Amino acid sequence: MDKAKILKLVLAKLEEELRLQLKGQKSAAEGATHTEAKAETKWDTCGLEQSYLARGLARQFEALAKQVEELRTFNPPDYFGKEIGVGALIETKVGGEQMFFFLLECGGGRDVEFEGREIVVVTPQAPVGTALMGKRSGDSYSFRPESVGTIVSVI
């Protein structure tokens, strides 16, 4: 599998999230400054709440934008025959089910489809990522007591 192409799919998904976050942040900021948001009584906090929301969304946007920028320059190394680390594409089997994980510093929890396969992005801090770090092809791993998997291949 081509990790560079998979990374582009992950980036496209994150960039779409950035566009949606920016739209939401702008909407919240406009709501905070709109004339109808002006407090009518001392208990009316609609405008204040909108400003808090706008600030929180702006911070989320900045964090995601930084992560996307880092991913744009990331060149995933080859892990064939090596211990799993950031940038590894891992094929596993859990209970007979084939799963693919792409270990990246950000974007955890997102999934992309590539060549008819679902690939889940995990971070080293996630339970699955922690369980896979440092393992090799053929090793077993577990991130929950009831699910033990086997690493089939590492690219």
N, C-alpha and C positions, 0 to 999 in steps of 0.2 A: 504494500500500500504506500501511496505517496503522501508522506507527512506534510510536505509543503502545501499540497492541495487541501488537505484536511485543515491545516492551520488557516488557510484563506477562508474556508467555510466558517470556522470558529470566529474569525475576525469579522466576517460579514454579519454574523448573528450579533456580535457585540456592538458593531457600528449601528445596527438597526435599533438596538436597545438605547444607544446614546441619542439617536434622533428622537425616540419616544420620550426619554427622560428630559431632553431639552424642551420639547413641546409641553410636557407637564410642568416643568419649572417655570416656563414663561407664563403659562396659564395661571399658576398659583401666584406669581408675582403681580400679574395684572389684577387678579382678584384682591390682593392685599392693598392695592393702591386705588382701586375703583371707588367712585363716589358712594356707591351703595354699601361699601365695606366700612364706611365711617361709623364709629361707635355712636349709638343713639343714647345709651345709658352707660354707667360705669361697669355694668355687668355684661355688656355687649362686647364680646371678644372675637367676633368673626374676622375682622381685619388683622388682628394680632395673630390669630391661629393661621390665617393664610400666609402671613409673613414667615412664621416658623416653618410651615410646610415648604415654602419657596426656598428658604435657607437650607433646609435638610435635603431637598431635591438637588440644589446646586452643589452641595458637598458630595452627594452620591455621583452626580455627573462628573465632577472633577476627578474623583477616585477612579471611576470607570474609564474616563478619557486617558488618564495616566497609564492604566493597565493596558489599554488598547495600543497606546503608543509604544509601550515596551514589547508587546507581542509583534508589532509590525517589524521590529528589528531583530526579533528572535529567530535564530536558525537552529532548529532541533537537531541535536547530534545523533549519531548512529549508536544504538545500544545493542547491536547484535553480539551476543556472547559476553556482555558486560552486565554489571549490576544496574538495576532500574534507577533512573534519576529523572529530573525534570526534562521533558522533551521526548520521553519514551512513549511509544505506542505499544500497548500491551494487549495481547489476546489471551483470554482466560476461559476456563470452563468451571462453572459452578452448578452442581447438581445436573450435569449433562447439558446445561445451557451455555452456549458460546456468548461471551461478552467481550467488548473492546473498550479500553480506557486510554485516553490521551492525557498524560500527566503534564500539566502546565501550572505556572505560578498564579494564574488568574483564569477566570471563566468557568470555575467549578460549577457543576450542576447542569451546565448546558449540554445539549446533545446535538450532533449533526449526523446526517446520513451521507454515506460515501460508498459508492459501488454496492448499493443495496444493503449496507450494514449500518447499524446504529453505533455511533462512537460517542461515549460519554466522557466529557472533560472532567477530570478530578484534579484537585490541588494536593500538594504534599501534606497540608494540614487536615484534609478530609480523612475520615476513618479508612476509606478504601485506599487513598493515596499513601497514608501512613503504613498500611499493611503491605503495600506493594514496594515501597522504597527499599532499595538495597537487595531485593530478591533477584533471582535469575530465572531464565526459562527452565521449566521442569520443577521449580519450587512450589510448595503449597503456601497458601496465605489465607488469613481469616480476618474479617473485620466485624463479624458477629459470631457468637458461639455456635449458632445453628447453621452457619454457612461457611464451609471450607471450600476454597477453590484451588485450582491448579493453574499455574502460568504455562500457557501453551507456547507462546512465542513473544519475543521482545524485539522491536525494531527501533 
